[in-house]
Amino acid sequence: MIYCVIPQALADELYDKLSEYYKDDPNVQVIVDRREGPDRRRASGNTGHDERRQIRDRRHRRIPGTFPPLHPGD
């Protein structure tokens, strides 16, 4: 499915034209973006992640120390 998203400010001008253009294509849906308010992803002071979130390496850590030789006699 392909969404043709029209900004709300241009909806009156474009919605009918684009709906008519894509009416025969079942893979395209024309929609109007009706979101309001500030974009929380770009808020001032936002570093892009929640400070409470911890990013951890899920791989097992290697045991510290030395390892025996792989071949006897090395």
Contacts in CASP RR format, 6 or more apart in sequence:
PFRMAT RR
TARGET T0000
AUTHOR 0000-0000-0000
METHOD contacts of the structure
MODEL  1
MIYCVIPQALADELYDKLSEYYKDDPNVQVIVDRREGPDRRRASGNTGHD
ERRQIRDRRHRRIPGTFPPLHPGD
1 27 0 8 1.000
1 28 0 8 1.000
1 29 0 8 1.000
2 27 0 8 1.000
2 28 0 8 1.000
2 29 0 8 1.000
3 28 0 8 1.000
3 29 0 8 1.000
3 30 0 8 1.000
3 31 0 8 1.000
4 18 0 8 1.000
4 22 0 8 1.000
4 28 0 8 1.000
4 29 0 8 1.000
4 30 0 8 1.000
4 31 0 8 1.000
5 31 0 8 1.000
5 32 0 8 1.000
5 33 0 8 1.000
6 14 0 8 1.000
6 15 0 8 1.000
6 18 0 8 1.000
6 30 0 8 1.000
6 31 0 8 1.000
6 32 0 8 1.000
6 33 0 8 1.000
7 32 0 8 1.000
7 33 0 8 1.000
8 32 0 8 1.000
8 33 0 8 1.000
8 34 0 8 1.000
11 32 0 8 1.000
15 30 0 8 1.000
15 32 0 8 1.000
18 30 0 8 1.000
19 30 0 8 1.000
22 28 0 8 1.000
22 29 0 8 1.000
22 30 0 8 1.000
40 46 0 8 1.000
41 48 0 8 1.000
END
